[in-house]
């Protein structure tokens, strides 16, 4: 039913709901109410998504047509690359459920990812590995991933919408939007693409480096991941400088606990 609503068969469904509402059978009337509720839900969602195109609409009024949203995934991880995605959506593309990727369930992210791939003018993703992060630091690596993703777009953007901060050294005009993945569909789409792409990469890494739980933790500093590092040592995709900091804090916390217990 939702596919009918999303594919603009609303007139047919409204007529069906009216017919069912007049049917004396309770099941038919219940179905009518369900159709009406789902149509209301979709209208509300379409309204929400339209509001999140405010930045893009403003730019298009200025004659700027090719707009790319930029966002990253994996900044705070102990292992794996930092990912950045650049996404240029078709104007007014409706992607049901699109939001800040951190607020979405894994299934919702995958469904949105599939819709983004269908409704994007151009998409590019870049992964910058752990050894680069160790040499340069995570901020520099994140900017590098963003630059690479923009350079890989098949269409040259006229404007970049970036979540939170400006990318230094870009030759393309940009606007930094605080909380952009909650306010701009272009940035939210980039957030989803970067997250889904990186998550799949880490699931592959689980098969290459078993024992760390990469398929579940995606490289983040869960208790189980830290315990695995202590037991197994670091693997090739761990960020050694960040891991050293976290392990030192873990050891210090453990030592403090022992001291408190001994008092």
Steps between C-alpha positions, in 0.01 A plus 500: 500500500779741590655444158173612340498814715864577422442443129237776496195272469334709767179569303438127456561435870276786614217366285562151634494629858167676438345186352626285788377752758145455369526120504294349785769241580722591796812367327445727201450805722815409695695483174359841403628648825840339447527644148401846626753481786784396270414774251505754784835361614642531151371856459663594830824338389490680165445829686795426732727422206390814316597712801844338495559631146498863621874550442485336158196707395672821606808413295296410193329838516851643463552288187710231670376165371772247577513464878689227684447400860813385685526295819724244667480179701748337733684796651497362853593139429791295629525308174430536132499795263320828527242522221360804324221516245399768254143476370322711239128426515246569231306818589221426750579126510275330757686236700260361757647490852816695415657653811827534684645149454572470874125523570408230248488125550740288290208380285370854449848613396529223243156578355586870482837415344323308223265792433789748502679292237189519280441873549850644500657692214841389626643316803860452612651341810858514623671295771818628665677217686627468855868546412423840344304594813796400720739717301282808450225486773128441461403858409745515209395151388132595509558807286707289259217247467254782431725656235545164328128432494425841346772448238350161410152635418404453136338846497694805620305662788438873515450494876582267789280467806719365781395372838646723768823646365673635192737277305834683466661523159189426293469666162120486516276747690361346817267565790555343840172417673503412868285192547476480122408131491178595683427807287601416142396196297820525295717473812278231652533297180878531519484395866306186410723408205820543702361298791362211292811478283735502798289250695516256210876548479537416871285189457751383238785582739341266757574210265858611444571587866273275709472535874453876532127507427529747212170384348321613817705789637610642162832593661356710783632476856256257656605313814518177302721662237741638760516161671577336164785745439646422843472126430607491134703817450446745216434398141596686183187713484515630858578868554807451714524851648134511602509141629801584717311790657190289567702208639692731734173641631366147543808389693497813716132449578567136591791604724285762673233236563756265656633779722150588617426135578825477700423799720 
